[in-house]
Amino acid sequence: MNPFVHLHVHTEFSLLDGAIRLQDLIQTAQTFHMPAVSITDHGSMFGALEFYERCQKSGIKPIIGCEVYLAPKSRFDRHGKVEGSGNGEEDRNYHLLLLAKDHTGYENLMQLVTLGYLEGFYYKPRIDKEILRQHHEGLIGLSACLKGEIATLLLRNQEPAARKVALEYADIFGAGDFYLELQANGLPQQALANQALIKIGRELSLPLVATNDCHYLRKGDARAHEILLCIQTGKTVLDEKRMKFHTDQLYFKSPDEMFHEFAEVPDALQNTLRIAEQCGLDIDLKTHHFPLFPLPAEESLEACFERTVREGFDQRMAVIRRKRPEFGAREEDDYRKRLQYELDVIHKMGFPAYFLIVADFINYAKKRGIPVGPGRGSAAGSLVAYVMGITDLDPIEHVLLFERFLNLERISLPDIDVDFCVN
């Protein structure tokens, strides 16, 4: 079987657009003896980690990517649309395929996708070339489908503009890291685009790569995918004006099928292996990575945690003494022993940042008058959680066990259930 790697794949995590289940994808790639396979869902990385873990267990290299939406102008522009397009929401952006070569690329990909939602969202999560330039390191770019910027310009007979944009992308990604993407989807427009892409690729010395923009696993799944699109757009299959792909070729084709389609451009096929070899992402799934908690100057995370706990303990003790006249030095000593025990466990398990972060957002809500539940689940058994304001239940008064929440014999992340008012 000819060697080939699919680099443009939409899974079940391209919500209501991709119809390929992860395990089916990996098993099919193995059947085709592919050394690697990619995930490039629309505008998101929802399935990236599950895909990565499944690939690792199956002995196939995972290539994590994303087909991002690119704003025609600025990501902050809420009125721009692709020049010469219609008025549909699908015309408010271009498509661009990004693949992570290494951990730097993975981090940049996450940053771009996040900014697409936080800053560029307009019907779709969009980035722009400004932040692409800032976060391009470690990424390989592919020109994407017919909705890619270059293909769009070529189909509008704007070849000079297409050449300019192609060189712009090549400059953004750097030497050898931007590819013109050829597809074999049976669409007449795609055949025209392929011819034009091959032409400017040769003239500009830009590499070509063959993909198939896979949205479903087998050719016979095209009908099911069509129904999926109807669900997405709120249409029925009887509606002639509904969104449709006009082809049944967007499936996970075998290497032999791809070699048949692109026999005239063997370098586009070979480049799928070249890209796969360049991608070597290793994600550390054993170390806990917490958000950075802002610390006072010259104070360590552990010291900040200890100080916050001690201050909270003194405040809780003052309230308990007022409410419970019988509460004396002996009872307070029991609380202090329990507190020290919990602190030792939390320090040994490396969770001070976790408690600081949870306490931060819960106490923020309380100060803003947002109702927060008093505590639920095993976390209610923690005195540290109580004195930090995370819970409002005294675990010693109610005889609740800390070990149900955390203990050194069962190393796992703490799980604090928090209830916020829906309003």
N, C-alpha and C positions, 0 to 999 in steps of 0.2 A: 504494500500500500504506500502511495506517495506521502512524503512527510509534509504536514500542513498543520497550522494552528489557527483556530477561530479567535479573532481579536475584537469582534463587535457582536456582543451577545446581550440580549435583554431577557432577564429572568422574571420569575414571579414577583420580584421586587420592583419592576417597572410597573407600578400599580395599574391594573386594568388595561395594560398594553403588552406586557410580556407574559408568555404562557409556558415558560420553561421552568420546571421545578429543579432545584439545585442538584439533588441526588441523581435525577434522570440525566441532567446535563453532564455530570461528572462520569457517570457510567457509560454514556454514549461516547464521550471523548476517549475513554479507556478502550472501548470497543474499536474505535478508529485508530488506536495506537498513537494518539496525540500526546506529546510530552508535556503540554500545558493547555490551559483553557482560560478564557477571560470572563469577567463580569463587568458590563458597562451599562448599567441601568440609567434611565432618563433622570437627570437632575438630582440623583440621590445615591447614597451608599448604604441604604438600609440593610442590604444583604451581604455586605462586604466581609464581616467577621465570620458569619456562619459559613459563607462560601470558602473562606480561607481555611477554616478548621476542617471542613469536609474534604477539601483538596489535600490537605496535609495527611489526613488519615488514609486517603485513597492512593497516595503516592504520585500525585500529579501536580505539576507546578501551578499555583494560582496566580493569575495576573489580574490585579485589581485596578479598575478604571471607572470611568463615568462618561456618559454622553451628556455634556453640559449644554445649557441654553445660553447663547451669547447675545447680549443686547446689541441692536444695530448701532447704537451710539453709546451713551453712558448707562450704566446699570441703574442710575438714579432717575433716568428719563422714563416717565410713565406714559408718554404719548408717542414715542418713536415706534416705527414699524419698518419692516424690510422694504426698501425702496422698490416701487413697482409692483408690490404685492396687493392682495385683496384686503379685506377688513376682518378676516377671521383671527381668532386669538393665536392660532398656530403661525401666523405671519408676523408676530411681534418679536421674533428672535431667529437667530441662526443656530445650527447644531455644530458641535465640535467634540471630537472624541479625545479623551485624555487617559493615559495609562501610566501607572506608577512604576518607575524602574527600581526604586529602593525606598528606604524608610523616609528619606527627605521628600521624595515625590509623594509618598502616601500622606505625609503631614500636609504638604502643599495642596494635595487634592482635597483633603478634609477641609482645609481652610477656605478654598475656593467654593466648595459646595455649601459650606456654612454661610459665607458672605452672600452667596446667591439667594439664600433664604432671608437673611437678616437685612441686606441692603438692596438687593436687586429684584425682589419678588414683584412681578407684575404678570398675573395669570400663571406664570411659571417662575421657578427660582433661576435668576439670570446673573451671569458674571459679565465682565467686559474686558477689553484688552488692557486696560490700565492695571487691574489686579492680576490679570494673567501674566503680565510682565513681572510683577512683584513676586509671584508664586509659581514660576515656571520650572524652577530647578528640580531635577529628578523626575521630570515628566516627559513623556513622548506624546506628541500631538498627531492626530489623524484628521483629515479634512471632512470626515463624516459622510452622511448620505446626501440625497438630492437637496436636503434643506441646509446643507453646509454652505458657508458663505461663498466659497470658490465655485462650487457646482451651480449655485444659484446665479452667479454672475455669468458663467459660461453659457447657461441655458437661455440667458437674456441677450446673448451675442455681445457681451461686454468683456471680451477677452483681455484687452489692456488692463482693465480694472481687476480682473481675476488674477492676472500675472502679478500685479502690484500687491494684492492681498496675499498671494501665495508666498511671495518674498518676505512680506511682513511677518507672517507666521513662522517662516524659516528663521528669521532674525530673532523672534521671541524665544523659540525653543532651543536654538543653537544648532550647530553643524550636525547633520545626520539624525536629528530628533523630530523632524516633521515630515510626514508622509502624505502623499496624495492618495486618497482611498478610492479604489475601484470596486464596484459591486456587480454581482450577477443576479439581478432580481427579476429579469424578464420584462422590465418596463422600457418602452421605446426611448423615454427621456434619459434613462440611465445609460443606454447604449451610446447616445449622443454625448452625454457627459463623460463617459469613459474615454471616448475618442479624443475629446478636447483635453482631458486630464493627462492622458498619455502624451499628447503633443506638448503641452506646456511643461510637463515633468521632464521630458527629454531636453527641451530647450533651456530650462532653468537649472538643470542638473539636480532635480528634486526626486527622491526615491518614491516608488509606487508600492502600494500594498493591497493585496486582495482580501476582501471581507465579504460577508453576506448579510450583515444587519439582521441577525437571527432573532425572530420574535416568537417562534414556536419550534418544537423539536423535530417533528416530521412533516412532510408535505401534506399528509392527510389531516393535520391539525389546523389547517388554514381556516376551515369553517368555524371551528371552535373559537379561534382567535378573532374572527369577524364578529361573533356574538359578544366576545369580551369587549370589543370596541363599542358595540351598541350599548352595553351596560355603562361604559365610561361616559358616553355622550348623551345618554338618556334617549336613545332612538330605538326603533325596531328594525328588524331585517327587511321589512316591507317598505321602509322609507328610502326612496331612491336618492335622496339628497344627503343621506347619512355619510359619516366619515368612513372611508374604506381604503384599502391599500392597492386594489386593482391588480393583485398578483398573488399567486400561491407559492412563491419561490423564497419566501423569507424564513426558511427553515435551516436547521443545523446540518448542512450538506456534508457528505463524506469527502475526504481528501481527494478521492478519484473524481468526484463530481466537480470539485473546485479546479482541479488540474485540467479537466475537460473544458471548463468555462474560460480559463485564462491561459490556454496553451500558447497563445501568441505573446504573452508577457510573463515568462517564467520568473523574472526577477521579482515581480509582485508577489508570487507564491513563496519564493525563497526568503523574502523579507519578513514573512510571518514568523519564520523560525529565527531570523536574526533578531527581531523584536523580542520574541520569547526568551532568547538567550540573554538579552540585555536586562530583562526584568528579573530581579532576584530579591523580592521583598521578604524580610524576616520580621514578624511582629512578635514582640515579647508579651506573651499571654500569662506569664507567671508572676510578674511584678504588678502590684496595685499602683495605678496612676490616678492620683486625686487632683482636683483643680487646685491651683496655687492659692493659698490663704494669705491675705495681706497681713504681714507681721509688723509690730512696732520695731523701730530701729534697734539693731543689735540684740534682738531677742529671738531665740530659737523657737521652732515649732513646738517642741516638747515643753519648753519653759512657758510659752504662751498658753498652752493647754493646761499645764499645772496651775498657773496663776488664775486662769479663768475659772477652773474648777474650785480652787480654794476660796476665791471671792464669792462664788455662788453658794458654796457650802456655808460660809459665815452668814449670808443673807437668809438662807433657808433655816438655819439654826435659830436665828433671832426670831423668826416667825413662829417656829415650833415652841420655843420657850414661852412666848406670849400666850399661845393657844392651849398649852398643856402644862399647867402649874406643877404637876408631879414630875415633869421632865427634869432630871438632874444630871450631875457630872457622870454618873455611871452609864446612863442612857446615851449621853453625848459621846462617851468613849466608844460605845458599840458602833455608833455611826462613823466615828473617825476610823476605826479598824476596818469597817466595811468599805469605806471610801478608799483607803490605802490599798486594800486588796484589789479593788476594781481598777485603780490607777495602774498598779503593777501589771495586771493582765493586759490592759489597753496599750501600755507602752511596749510590752513584749511582743504584742501582735502587730504593732506599727500603725495604730489607728487614731492617733491624736488629731490628724488633719480631718479625718472623717467626722469626728465629734464637733470640731470647731466649725466646720462648714454647715452641718445640719443645725447646730445651735444658732448660727448666724441667720439662716433664712427663716427659722421658726420665730426667733425673737424679733426679727424685722417685721414679720407679719403681725405679731402681737402688738408691737409699738404703733403699727399703722391701723390698729383696730380691726384686723382681719381675724375672724374667729378660727382658732386652731384647736383640734381635739386634745384632750388631756393625756392621751397615751393609749396605745393599743398594741397587743401582741407582746412578744418576749422582751422588748425594749423597756417595758414598764417595770421590769425587774432590776433596772440599773439605777443605782444611787447617783452615779456620775451624770446620767441623762436627766435625773430629777434636779440636781443642783445647777445644771447648765440651762435649765428652762426648757429642755427638749420635751420632757413629760411633766405632768403636774400631779403624779401619784407618788406618794412616799412608799418605796418598796419595803422598807423595814416595818413600817406601821401595818402594812397589808401582807406581810410575810411572803414576799415575792422573791424568787430565786434569780440571781444574776447569771448563774451557769446555763440557764435555758437560753440566755441571750448571747453570751460569749464564754468560751472556756478554751484553755490551752490544748485540750485533747482533740478539739474539733476546729481546725484552722479554716475559717471561712469569713467572708465579709459580714460585718454586722448588718442586720436588716431592721431598720427603724420605720415602722408604719406611721405615716403622718396624714391626718385628715384636715383639709382646709374647707372653709365654707365655700359653696359653689358660687356665691355672689361676691 
